[in-house]
Amino acid sequence: MRKSIEEINERIRRGEATVLTAEEVRDLVEQGAVSELQDVDVVTTATRAVMSGTYAVLSFGLAEKGSFARSVSARINGVLAHVGPCPNERLGHIDLIVFGTAHRDERYGGGHLFRDLVARRSVCVDVETSDGRCISRELTLDEIPHARIFGTRNAFMNYSAFVNTGGVAMSTIFHAIPFPVSMSGASFSGCGILNPLENDPLLETIGVGTRVLINGAEGFVIGTGTRSTPERPNLSGFADMHQMMPEFMGGFVTSAGPECITSWAVPVPVLSQSVFNAVSRPERAIPLPVMDVGTRSSLWAADYAQVWRDVDLAVRVRPDSCKDCTNCIAEISCPMGAIKRPVRIDRGLCFNCGLCSVLCPEVFRARLGSVRSPDGIHVPVTLRQSDRLRAIRLAEILKERILDGSFRISACVKRLSP
């Protein structure tokens, strides 16, 4: 028996729908309280992760009409912005595209800039004109009428864990410090059972036009992203920056430079038995491929239960154990700049990556799990590039909005084909 979007929306309107987060539905399945298609109407899913394929499109007035013919280059807070494609000749207006992975220096990039804008912090725009002049202006997001975040490759159904099998530490986007050698540590991405496409692997409900939350703002899926495959689909989409929430975005500093954090929340209407089967799968049934970070070759398949079950989603701090080192390795290495003195964690910035608990376990404590091979190899996780704690919060926010009627489930206008 199949259900329809219209039937589910009517049940929501009448206050009769069962809307659960992806974690809640798994708990209820384990308890035997949910066992069939009719037991649940919508599952809210979410992910918060380092997502390189993110950029912003900004359009705003820079100066008076006629003050310059065209802009040829621009930077915002020192981050390179690409001018165009519309020349806006002599209108005093500019259109800019900023990549999430562009950076001013090794600690500040596009992801940091996007969060600063959404937090309504003032930023400095420097533009070179076609006649060689420089025009500068300080502004906030409220002075940028058109500001959208686009994802070109976001929310993969299945990410990977990485290890370094070699004997030389490697600078890479997959770790915040040079990657530990000889498989002494692993990094991974993906929120397991919360990942949107893990709950709709056949793309029965998620398609072009599906209404979603991106960084907390209502947006839409516009297709599959680059490098999407039937085995590992991903999404592209957009949303308005003015409605975004800074806690779900930001910059993440890796040993190869700054990266961009992006969050998605996607409703999955449980329309068919195949969707119900997907939203019911336990975490141990979701594969987590393990790859060599140097060769990008596959080593074995772990599963997400190994890294998300019986672990700590947040790091605990023991200030009394701090020796107040002159050069605090945890503070220096934190990819979010979230560790402050006297020793504490700025929870508004913290990504819950767990690196501090590896570098200074006397002060920072967290169980991070490990990736384990079928023949008994155990590699401890030393960095998480997904923040499950905030993904849970975003899934709960989406659930609340669906139930209070402020977010309406939408049918896709076209099925996706990876």
Phi, psi and omega in degrees: 000130179257154172248167179239160176300320182298318179297318181293317179298324178292321177295323176296315181300322182276356181076025184250357186281148173259107180246123184229149170286164181299325177291317181299317183293323178295319178299317181289326176296315179298326180278351182083007181279340175235123184220353182212168185307320185286353184280344183215141182257316183221138172246127178265129183242162180195157172211143172230119188204169170288118182230101184298325186280060182228136176213164180242143173247121184237139178218125184198164176280130181260322185205181180294154175304139178081357183284339173205155182281304181212157171262145181241337176204159182203154172221145174239121187051034178084354181272130182300132175240138181269128184276137174117187007276344181279125184288336181050049187302120175062018179267350183075010185250150176225149171246132182228148172239126182239124179280142178296337181263358174294152181212151175278318179205188186288352181241357184218126181218195183300320179299320176296317180299316181299317179293319178301318179296312182294331177281005178064032173277147178289136177237158182253124178256125177241121184236132172265131182265169183294342177261016172087006179271162175244127177244128181240149177207138172265134177206171175240173181301327181292347176260008177245096187296329179243111179215111182229144171263133175243142172250123178269336180203088183233159169056052174307144175298318184222120177265192181230160166259150181235143172227161178249106181279347183279182182254008181237127177299141189236131173283130187201157177290351184267009175206152181276345174234166174309131191299126181305145187273169170053039179054039179272354179199156180229148169242157179206165177223159180109138183261021173063235184296345178277340183304128185308309186283345171293335181267354175214062187295337179268004179055046178280330184242336181264118182204191179300126179094355177298129179281132184221176167249130173241117186055032178089353181258144179293131179213196186217147170285134178246358177155187171280159181268180177295148181062020175284136178228162177302327180282328183222071180289156172218177188238153166240149182189182180209161175202162182279127181295333184298335182259002184283164182244122186302332183295343183258009182221183176143186177254148180229117186273119176257174178288352176249013178118172183292142175239178187242132176264131177224147181236140175233143167231131186228127174281137176243100175292132183272089188267337187217171179294324181294323176292318179300320179298321181291315182288348180264350185298136176287160182300326182293345179269359180260113185289148174233096181298141177251127185233154173280123185293335181278316184260348185057029177265149181282137181253309176195175178248117171267199174216162186289341176296331181294334184248350182237353178259137180057041175236174176260126180282338177231156180272137174266147182242137175241085185302328182294341180270355182289132178265005178053051179300144179301314176249094182284111184296327179292318179295315183295322187270348183303121184290350181249355186063034187267351181267126185239162174251146346308154195307122176195166177248127172284101186295337177290334179262329189304135178263356182061035181287335177087358184300321182299327180289340177275320184280329181218073185292345177292326184258320185248128184236133174195134170276122185250355181079188180205162173258132188236134180271161178300334181263018169097008176284129177242121177242116182292142175289130177245353177201132173253128178257018170228144183250094184291327182300314180282334174296320176299316180298318181292322176297323178290322177298315179298317178302314180299319181292324177295314184291327180272000175086001181277348175231123183253131176297133180240140174284144177288153179268348178202135177292147179275146176231104184303000000 
